[in-house]
Amino acid sequence: MSYISVALTHSPKLNTIAHTGTDGVAARVYRMVKRSNNDEQEQPQGDDSVHPVYLPQGTVFKIARMRPKRSNTPPNPEASKAWRLKQTEEEAMTMLESAEVRGLKLMPTGSNYTFMAMLCNPETGKEYAAVYKPVRGEAPLWDFPNGTLYQRECAAYVVCRALGWSFIPPTVIRDGPHGIGTMQLFIDTDESRNLYDFRDEHEFEIQRITIFDLITNNADRKPSHFLLGMDGFVWGIDHGLCFNSVPKLRTVVWDYAGMDIPEDIAQDLQELATNHVKTKKLEAQLNQMLDPSEVEIFFKRLESLAQNPRFPQLNSRRQVPWGFF
């Protein structure tokens, strides 16, 4: 097997990786946040410290784009927080729970079986697209109990709505052609754009999702889990790896590390954390889907962040998923 050489250069200011292919293509520089995939030891510092890493030839990296200039338009927190769909939440949830499944198409990406479902309202004849994730299609994981990812997906939606936020599409648990699982409304998105294209112009929405990941202990926030809807708002998907009782936060968004949380977001956290009626209702809902210990520590994270509203610091390479690169 032929290999290409990748030189990992450690600089006090910025770690970079120089990629030089055997075909003579000019070297390309990639931003890095961890020193090595497998080496926990402290690496020597300095511009001349080079450590060869070997990867199979044909390995493809995406070149990091320069960040666009920040928009001077002030964020509109209320507009991005408000309910975004033409249907009311009750109408959307009822449709997802009771509509007939007319067809399924396997969505090939991802580690779990996921289907695009065509739903039909038997009363009106209207058709809707939804994402169906049956528990039977969940791949076993060593750090999450088997057969629980669909419940975590739905629990994430419940928490999002309890905070008064709307970036997660309506999600229900129901029976389907392959058994019980989640059914989530499909959102039409601009597939030509990704997180790195729109993160500056939608900074407030990204910050809100980042805080959500912190309190729900999201272990899998990749760039592809941020979607720019055709409605102009950012949506967040794939929350099956949330609510673990052990610290698991893993995300590609560390732009705001150590910064104060915006006041509007902090107020939403404090409102939920201090509202006894809301917390009791939410606790009862979560106890139907999560282990009691996971529910307990979720509320502890919420209360802690409400009392000290600051974005966390990056303190471990394990807090960055592979999708970052």
C-alpha positions as CSV (number, residue, x, y, z in Angstrom):
1,M,0.0,0.0,0.0
2,S,1.4,3.4,-0.9
3,Y,1.3,6.3,1.6
4,I,1.6,10.0,1.6
5,S,3.6,12.0,4.2
6,V,1.9,14.4,6.5
7,A,4.1,16.7,8.6
8,L,2.6,18.0,11.8
9,T,4.2,21.2,12.8
10,H,3.8,22.6,16.3
11,S,3.8,26.4,16.6
12,P,3.3,28.4,19.8
13,K,0.7,30.4,18.0
14,L,-1.0,27.9,15.8
15,N,-0.7,24.2,15.2
16,T,-0.8,23.5,11.5
17,I,-0.6,20.4,9.3
18,A,1.2,20.5,6.0
19,H,-0.1,18.1,3.4
20,T,2.2,17.2,0.6
21,G,1.0,14.6,-1.8
22,T,3.3,12.3,-3.9
23,D,1.7,13.8,-7.1
24,G,3.7,17.1,-6.5
25,V,0.7,19.2,-5.5
26,A,1.8,22.2,-3.5
27,A,1.7,22.0,0.2
28,R,-1.6,23.0,1.9
29,V,-2.0,24.2,5.4
30,Y,-4.7,23.0,7.7
31,R,-5.7,24.3,11.1
32,M,-5.3,21.9,13.9
33,V,-6.5,21.8,17.5
34,K,-5.0,18.6,18.8
35,R,-1.4,17.5,18.6
36,S,-1.9,13.9,17.6
37,N,-4.8,11.4,17.2
38,N,-3.4,8.9,19.6
39,D,-0.5,10.5,21.5
40,E,-1.5,11.9,24.9
41,Q,2.1,13.0,25.8
42,E,3.2,16.6,25.6
43,Q,4.9,17.3,22.3
44,P,8.0,19.5,21.9
45,Q,7.2,23.1,21.1
46,G,8.7,25.3,18.4
47,D,8.4,25.9,14.7
48,D,11.0,23.3,13.9
49,S,9.4,20.4,15.7
50,V,8.1,18.1,13.0
51,H,6.4,14.7,13.6
52,P,5.7,12.6,10.6
53,V,2.2,10.9,10.4
54,Y,1.4,8.4,7.7
55,L,-2.0,8.1,6.1
56,P,-3.3,6.0,3.2
57,Q,-2.8,7.8,-0.2
58,G,-6.1,9.3,-1.3
59,T,-7.0,10.7,2.1
60,V,-8.9,13.9,1.5
61,F,-9.0,16.9,3.7
62,K,-11.2,20.0,3.2
63,I,-9.2,23.2,3.0
64,A,-10.4,25.6,5.8
65,R,-12.0,28.7,4.3
66,M,-11.1,32.2,5.6
67,R,-13.9,33.3,8.0
68,P,-16.1,36.0,6.3
69,K,-16.2,39.4,7.7
70,R,-18.6,39.7,10.7
71,S,-22.0,41.2,9.9
72,N,-22.7,44.7,11.3
73,T,-26.3,43.8,11.5
74,P,-27.3,43.3,15.2
75,P,-28.7,39.9,16.0
76,N,-32.5,39.5,16.4
77,P,-32.8,37.0,19.3
78,E,-36.6,36.9,19.3
79,A,-37.0,36.3,15.6
80,S,-34.6,33.3,15.7
81,K,-36.2,32.0,18.8
82,A,-39.8,32.1,17.7
83,W,-41.8,29.2,16.4
84,R,-40.8,28.9,12.7
85,L,-43.4,26.6,11.0
86,K,-46.7,27.5,9.3
87,Q,-48.4,24.7,11.3
88,T,-48.8,25.2,15.1
89,E,-46.7,23.0,17.3
90,E,-49.8,20.9,18.2
91,E,-50.7,20.4,14.5
92,A,-47.1,19.4,13.7
93,M,-46.9,16.9,16.6
94,T,-50.3,15.4,15.8
95,M,-49.4,14.9,12.2
96,L,-46.0,13.2,13.1
97,E,-47.8,10.9,15.6
98,S,-50.7,9.8,13.6
99,A,-50.0,10.3,9.9
100,E,-49.8,7.2,7.7
101,V,-46.4,6.2,6.5
102,R,-46.7,5.8,2.8
103,G,-43.1,5.1,1.9
104,L,-39.5,4.9,3.2
105,K,-36.1,5.6,1.6
106,L,-32.9,4.7,3.4
107,M,-30.6,7.7,4.0
108,P,-27.1,6.1,3.5
109,T,-25.0,8.6,5.6
110,G,-24.6,8.1,9.3
111,S,-23.7,5.2,11.6
112,N,-27.4,4.3,12.4
113,Y,-30.2,3.3,10.1
114,T,-32.1,6.5,9.1
115,F,-35.0,6.7,6.7
116,M,-36.8,9.5,4.9
117,A,-40.4,8.8,5.5
118,M,-43.3,10.0,3.4
119,L,-46.3,10.8,5.7
120,C,-49.8,11.3,4.6
121,N,-52.5,12.9,6.7
122,P,-55.5,10.6,6.2
123,E,-58.0,13.4,6.8
124,T,-56.6,16.1,4.5
125,G,-54.5,14.0,2.1
126,K,-51.6,16.3,2.6
127,E,-48.1,14.7,2.4
128,Y,-45.1,15.5,4.6
129,A,-41.5,14.4,4.7
130,A,-40.0,13.2,8.0
131,V,-36.9,11.6,9.2
132,Y,-37.5,8.2,10.8
133,K,-34.9,6.6,13.2
134,P,-36.0,3.2,14.5
135,V,-34.4,1.8,17.6
136,R,-33.7,-1.4,15.6
137,G,-31.3,0.6,13.5
138,E,-29.2,1.9,16.3
139,A,-25.5,0.8,16.3
140,P,-24.4,-0.3,19.8
141,L,-22.1,2.0,21.7
142,W,-19.8,1.3,24.6
143,D,-20.7,4.5,26.4
144,F,-24.4,4.7,25.9
145,P,-27.0,2.2,26.9
146,N,-28.3,0.1,24.0
147,G,-31.6,1.1,22.5
148,T,-31.8,4.6,24.0
149,L,-30.7,6.9,21.3
150,Y,-34.2,7.5,19.9
151,Q,-35.4,8.5,23.4
152,R,-32.5,11.0,23.8
153,E,-33.3,12.5,20.4
154,C,-36.9,13.2,21.5
155,A,-35.8,14.4,25.0
156,A,-33.6,17.0,23.3
157,Y,-36.6,18.4,21.5
158,V,-38.5,18.6,24.7
159,V,-35.7,20.5,26.4
160,C,-35.4,22.9,23.4
161,R,-39.1,23.8,23.7
162,A,-38.9,24.1,27.5
163,L,-36.3,26.8,27.0
164,G,-38.6,28.6,24.5
165,W,-36.3,27.7,21.6
166,S,-37.3,26.3,18.2
167,F,-34.1,25.2,16.4
168,I,-34.8,21.5,16.7
169,P,-37.5,20.2,14.2
170,P,-40.7,18.8,15.9
171,T,-39.9,15.3,17.1
172,V,-42.1,12.4,18.4
173,I,-41.7,8.8,19.5
174,R,-44.0,6.5,17.6
175,D,-44.3,3.1,16.0
176,G,-43.3,2.8,12.3
177,P,-42.6,0.2,9.6
178,H,-39.4,-0.9,11.4
179,G,-40.7,-0.6,14.9
180,I,-40.6,2.2,17.5
181,G,-38.3,5.1,17.0
182,T,-38.3,8.9,16.4
183,M,-40.2,10.7,13.7
184,Q,-38.8,14.2,13.1
185,L,-40.2,16.7,10.6
186,F,-37.9,17.1,7.6
187,I,-36.7,20.7,7.1
188,D,-35.9,22.0,3.7
189,T,-32.4,23.4,3.8
190,D,-29.8,25.1,1.6
191,E,-27.5,22.2,0.9
192,S,-25.0,24.5,-0.9
193,R,-24.0,26.1,2.4
194,N,-22.4,24.7,5.6
195,L,-21.6,25.9,9.1
196,Y,-18.4,27.6,8.0
197,D,-20.2,29.6,5.4
198,F,-23.0,31.0,7.6
199,R,-21.7,30.9,11.2
200,D,-20.8,34.6,11.4
201,E,-24.1,35.9,10.0
202,H,-26.0,33.6,12.3
203,E,-23.7,33.9,15.3
204,F,-26.5,34.3,17.9
205,E,-28.2,31.1,16.7
206,I,-24.9,29.2,16.8
207,Q,-24.3,30.4,20.3
208,R,-27.7,29.3,21.4
209,I,-27.2,25.8,20.0
210,T,-23.7,25.7,21.6
211,I,-25.2,26.4,25.1
212,F,-27.9,23.8,24.4
213,D,-25.1,21.3,23.7
214,L,-23.5,22.2,27.0
215,I,-26.5,21.6,29.2
216,T,-27.6,18.5,27.4
217,N,-24.0,17.1,27.3
218,N,-24.0,16.6,23.6
219,A,-21.3,14.2,22.6
220,D,-21.7,14.6,18.8
221,R,-22.0,18.1,17.5
222,K,-20.5,18.0,14.0
223,P,-20.5,20.7,11.3
224,S,-23.2,18.7,9.4
225,H,-25.5,18.9,12.3
226,F,-26.0,22.6,11.7
227,L,-28.4,23.2,8.8
228,L,-29.4,26.5,7.2
229,G,-33.1,26.3,6.4
230,M,-34.7,27.8,3.4
231,D,-36.6,29.9,6.0
232,G,-33.3,31.7,6.8
233,F,-32.8,30.2,10.2
234,V,-30.3,27.7,11.5
235,W,-31.6,24.3,12.6
236,G,-29.9,21.7,14.7
237,I,-30.3,18.0,14.2
238,D,-28.9,14.6,15.4
239,H,-29.2,14.7,19.2
240,G,-29.1,11.0,19.9
241,L,-25.9,11.2,21.9
242,C,-27.0,13.7,24.6
243,F,-27.8,13.4,28.3
244,N,-25.1,11.0,29.3
245,S,-24.4,11.2,33.1
246,V,-20.6,11.3,32.4
247,P,-19.1,14.4,30.9
248,K,-19.1,13.8,27.1
249,L,-19.3,17.3,25.5
250,R,-17.8,17.1,22.0
251,T,-18.4,19.9,19.5
252,V,-16.8,21.8,16.7
253,V,-17.9,25.1,18.1
254,W,-15.3,26.6,20.5
255,D,-15.3,30.1,19.1
256,Y,-16.7,31.6,22.2
257,A,-14.7,29.7,24.9
258,G,-14.5,31.6,28.1
259,M,-16.8,34.4,26.9
260,D,-19.9,35.6,28.7
261,I,-23.2,34.1,27.4
262,P,-25.4,36.7,25.7
263,E,-27.9,38.2,28.0
264,D,-31.0,36.9,26.2
265,I,-29.7,33.3,26.2
266,A,-28.7,33.6,29.9
267,Q,-32.2,34.9,30.7
268,D,-33.8,31.8,29.1
269,L,-31.6,29.5,31.2
270,Q,-32.4,31.4,34.4
271,E,-36.1,31.4,33.6
272,L,-36.2,27.6,33.2
273,A,-33.9,26.9,36.1
274,T,-35.9,29.0,38.6
275,N,-39.4,28.3,37.4
276,H,-40.6,25.5,39.7
277,V,-43.7,24.7,37.5
278,K,-41.7,24.4,34.3
279,T,-38.9,22.3,35.9
280,K,-41.3,19.9,37.4
281,K,-43.1,19.4,34.1
282,L,-39.9,19.0,32.2
283,E,-38.6,16.6,34.9
284,A,-41.6,14.4,34.5
285,Q,-41.3,14.4,30.7
286,L,-37.6,13.5,30.8
287,N,-38.1,10.7,33.3
288,Q,-40.1,8.9,30.7
289,M,-37.2,8.9,28.3
290,L,-34.0,9.0,30.3
291,D,-32.4,7.4,33.4
292,P,-33.2,9.3,36.6
293,S,-29.5,9.9,37.2
294,E,-29.2,11.5,33.7
295,V,-32.2,13.7,34.4
296,E,-30.8,14.8,37.8
297,I,-27.4,15.8,36.4
298,F,-29.0,17.6,33.5
299,F,-30.7,19.9,35.9
300,K,-27.5,20.4,37.8
301,R,-25.8,21.5,34.6
302,L,-28.7,23.8,33.8
303,E,-28.6,25.4,37.3
304,S,-24.8,25.8,37.2
305,L,-24.8,27.5,33.9
306,A,-27.7,29.8,34.9
307,Q,-25.7,30.9,37.9
308,N,-22.4,31.3,36.0
309,P,-23.4,32.2,32.4
310,R,-20.1,31.7,30.6
311,F,-19.1,29.5,27.7
312,P,-16.8,26.6,28.7
313,Q,-13.1,26.4,28.0
314,L,-11.7,23.7,25.7
315,N,-9.7,21.5,28.0
316,S,-9.3,18.2,26.2
317,R,-8.7,17.1,22.7
318,R,-11.6,14.6,23.2
319,Q,-14.0,17.6,23.2
320,V,-13.5,18.0,19.5
321,P,-15.1,15.5,17.1
322,W,-13.4,14.2,14.0
323,G,-15.8,16.3,11.9
324,F,-13.8,19.4,13.0
325,F,-11.1,18.6,10.5
